[in-house]
Amino acid sequence: MQVLIVNHHEVHQRLSMSECMDVMTETLRMLNRGNAVNPLRHAMWLPDKTGLIGMMPAYLGDTGVMGLKAISVFPGNHTTDYDSHQGTVMLFETKNGRLLAMMDASKITAIRTAAVSGVATRLLARDDAANLAILGSGVQARTHLEAMQVARKITGVRVWSQHFDHAQKFADQASTDCNIPIKAADTVEEAVRGADIICTVTSATEPILEGNWISPGTHINAVGSSVAFARELDTAVVVKSKLFVDRRESTVNEAGDFLFPKKEGAIGDDHIRGEIGEILLDRIGGRASSEEITLFKSLGLAVEDVACAHYIYQKLLKQNEGVWVEFGALKSE
């Protein structure tokens, strides 16, 4: 049987940010229509807690495929040449269960995570939002800058990183690539004061963003923490924000940014106004005024990874391109 193999560079070539935002829009609609299955992820930590391997299966009813992302997460890689997220997305058809493709998961994760934030920003940020703050300077900082430029007309960016030289390097390179002014900030407060959009894409385990620094009308994409024991936002940020999520079930089980304020008694489950997919299906409203602070808590869903893999698979199949290898066999073989 022929299986498509798609590496890091090919994912980047075949899945633009704007294309991915369209794919994510349809995927989140599908999920909220009830025609997809997205179980909670399962993770196996190494004994010393330096890293983990995560397993994320999903089924997409509209496209008749299922899949699995198997990915290692090593936060310490931020100081190495390796991405913190590495692995593969495997795509299967649902008639006979055949493996169709294996694709680089780190690049799919980088693009689709920012693309979902881009979809949320389209729905929730003010129409005139133009000033962007990015907290973090790694892979997700780069892809979120791209997604925010698709979602809104960004005219200025401030970036903060735990290490100022990393922020400065990011600012220098991104300013050239994007042809917009990007400034490295010494502090988080300096970065976010007066920002219209804030993206938190760090590996922080304790809050870095405080509620009293945020201006009325700001939209926040909280992305960096995807586990129950870590958060980037202090309780005040969450309390004063109108909170939307990618998936309620994931949020109440896995989102430290939500669970810590809940444990403190500051909020309850009803603080979640809804899922992005519900807004896309016009089942709920989003931003109601220019003064509201809106917050999208992103955890990342397996349906998003599988949908990206299916999109790339279909594109290469139609174009009769890609690297195909013999993998598996029929019973007669």
LINJO-V928480 format. One record per residue. RES is the residue in three letters. BURIAL is I if it has 24 or more other C-alpha atoms within 12 Angstrom, else O. Layout:
RES:BURIAL
RES:BURIAL
This chain:
MET:O
GLN:O
VAL:I
LEU:I
ILE:I
VAL:I
ASN:I
HIS:I
HIS:O
GLU:I
VAL:I
HIS:I
GLN:O
ARG:I
LEU:I
SER:I
MET:I
SER:I
GLU:I
CYS:I
MET:I
ASP:I
VAL:I
MET:I
THR:I
GLU:I
THR:I
LEU:I
ARG:I
MET:I
LEU:I
ASN:I
ARG:O
GLY:O
ASN:O
ALA:I
VAL:I
ASN:I
PRO:O
LEU:I
ARG:I
HIS:I
ALA:O
MET:O
TRP:O
LEU:O
PRO:O
ASP:O
LYS:O
THR:O
GLY:O
LEU:I
ILE:I
GLY:I
MET:I
MET:I
PRO:I
ALA:I
TYR:I
LEU:I
GLY:I
ASP:O
THR:I
GLY:O
VAL:I
MET:I
GLY:I
LEU:I
LYS:I
ALA:I
ILE:I
SER:I
VAL:I
PHE:I
PRO:I
GLY:O
ASN:O
HIS:I
THR:O
THR:O
ASP:O
TYR:O
ASP:I
SER:I
HIS:I
GLN:I
GLY:I
THR:I
VAL:I
MET:I
LEU:I
PHE:I
GLU:I
THR:O
LYS:O
ASN:O
GLY:O
ARG:I
LEU:I
LEU:I
ALA:I
MET:I
MET:I
ASP:I
ALA:I
SER:I
LYS:I
ILE:I
THR:I
ALA:I
ILE:I
ARG:I
THR:I
ALA:I
ALA:I
VAL:I
SER:I
GLY:I
VAL:I
ALA:I
THR:I
ARG:I
LEU:I
LEU:I
ALA:I
ARG:I
ASP:O
ASP:O
ALA:I
ALA:I
ASN:I
LEU:I
ALA:I
ILE:I
LEU:I
GLY:I
SER:I
GLY:I
VAL:I
GLN:I
ALA:I
ARG:I
THR:I
HIS:I
LEU:I
GLU:I
ALA:I
MET:I
GLN:I
VAL:I
ALA:I
ARG:I
LYS:I
ILE:I
THR:I
GLY:I
VAL:I
ARG:I
VAL:I
TRP:I
SER:I
GLN:I
HIS:O
PHE:O
ASP:O
HIS:I
ALA:I
GLN:I
LYS:I
PHE:I
ALA:I
ASP:O
GLN:O
ALA:I
SER:I
THR:O
ASP:O
CYS:O
ASN:O
ILE:I
PRO:O
ILE:I
LYS:I
ALA:I
ALA:I
ASP:O
THR:I
VAL:I
GLU:I
GLU:I
ALA:I
VAL:I
ARG:I
GLY:I
ALA:I
ASP:I
ILE:I
ILE:I
CYS:I
THR:I
VAL:I
THR:I
SER:I
ALA:I
THR:I
GLU:O
PRO:I
ILE:I
LEU:I
GLU:I
GLY:I
ASN:O
TRP:I
ILE:I
SER:I
PRO:I
GLY:I
THR:I
HIS:I
ILE:I
ASN:I
ALA:I
VAL:I
GLY:I
SER:I
SER:I
VAL:I
ALA:I
PHE:O
ALA:I
ARG:I
GLU:I
LEU:I
ASP:I
THR:I
ALA:I
VAL:I
VAL:I
VAL:I
LYS:I
SER:I
LYS:I
LEU:I
PHE:I
VAL:I
ASP:I
ARG:I
ARG:I
GLU:O
SER:I
THR:I
VAL:I
ASN:I
GLU:I
ALA:I
GLY:I
ASP:I
PHE:I
LEU:I
PHE:I
PRO:I
LYS:I
LYS:O
GLU:O
GLY:O
ALA:O
ILE:I
GLY:O
ASP:O
ASP:O
HIS:I
ILE:I
ARG:I
GLY:I
GLU:I
ILE:I
GLY:I
GLU:I
ILE:I
LEU:I
LEU:O
ASP:O
ARG:O
ILE:O
GLY:O
GLY:I
ARG:I
ALA:O
SER:O
SER:O
GLU:O
GLU:I
ILE:I
THR:I
LEU:I
PHE:I
LYS:I
SER:I
LEU:I
GLY:I
LEU:I
ALA:I
VAL:I
GLU:I
ASP:I
VAL:I
ALA:I
CYS:I
ALA:I
HIS:I
TYR:I
ILE:I
TYR:I
GLN:O
LYS:O
LEU:I
LEU:O
LYS:O
GLN:O
ASN:O
GLU:O
GLY:I
VAL:O
TRP:O
VAL:O
GLU:O
PHE:O
GLY:O
ALA:O
LEU:O
LYS:O
SER:O
GLU:O
